[in-house]
Amino acid sequence: MQIDREIIQQMAAWKEDPRSKPLILQGARQVGKTTTLKHFGSLFFEEIAYFNFEKQPSLAQFFAQSKEPLKIITNLSLVNGKPIHPRKTLIIFDEIQECNDALNSLKYFAEEAPGYKITCAGSLLGVAMTRGASFPVGKVDFMKMYPLSFAEFLAAADPALFAFVESIEKIEAIPDIFFNPLKEKLKMYFISGGMPEAVVALLEHQDVGATQQILQNILNAYTL
């Protein structure tokens, strides 16, 4: 189930901005950062080159050996199995907090190779920075991602009802035929917490128990 996120429109504007720098997408665990970046890439780019520094720790050697963006791109293209093209390929660096050299390389991409569109995600990025990892200050753009808004949830749960809500132009009583299902959808939204995996479990399977277990697992992960 693909859930459209409002932040993708901000990303689209970032793509077209000639002054844009490598993008760091901030946000808590499990709010959908990686999924959204991949969806953004599928909508607005010809290719996606995805790299995960947690699952592919050997990638770090490319950034330790060289600070030259083109040399790094050449090596990443070999790992990717196909060429990485400026402006045509969306590069995704996932769990970038696992590789400080990769984080610092964003400075050189911003200065020397701005045509390469790089996006980064990492749930523990803020923690890594507070532990003394250096950071390319002034050389990156930031966006912050949150759990689904009610509008995003409603658009996924009931597109027709969402369209009705979007058509409202002034404050007035909503007919019961719309109000009652809208109230039920709001209750479902509260149950899901707006967390994407929980939302999918609730909307696709109507499984409240599974939804609550997913939320508990996320909560447990925060306490580790």
Phi, psi and omega in degrees: 000120180267122179256121179285130180252138183298331184295342180299328177293325174294321179295322178298320177294321177300317180300321185274349182284118181294345180263005185294149179242172174310138187258129173253119179265112181266158178158160181291169177300142170067019176272357175103024184298306183296314180301319181292319178298318179294321178295317176303314180298320181292334182275325192239359180230158178284327183220158173235132174244107187254130179227133181241112185287344176280318181274339180235066184299337181293345177299334184302330183296329180297323184275337177282327184281331186210147174254003182277117183306318184293325177291320177298316180298320179301314180294318180294326178297322178295318178293321182291336180085003178201157182298147174257119186254140175298138177069341181259335182249129172271121177266127178243118173258105180264148182052046185293343178296345179282351183220097183295327178296323177294319178299316180290334180295340180300329177300315183287327175295319180296322185274321191250339183217059184293347180289340178278123183269107184246131173238147184227146175221149177187116185296328184255020184301317179297321178296317180299320181294322181287344179271010173105000178294136179288164188214140181283072184301131177080000183247010180223156171258153181237145165223148181247132181246142183234173170303167181303139168285167177296326178298316179296319179297314183295321179298326179280323186282321184206085183305323181293318179293322177298317179298322177297313181299319180295335182278349181292126184250344180213159181285118178200166181298137178268130178304144183304328182298336175258324186296315184297311177294330178295320178296320179294321179293326177295320177298317179297321178299316178298320180297321183282340183070005181075006179278127189308313182297320179292322178299315180297316179300322182285317184283321183277328187239353182051037184255095182294321180299314178295323178298314180294324178293320177299315180296322179294321178297319177296316179298318179298322180295327179294332184272356180290000000 
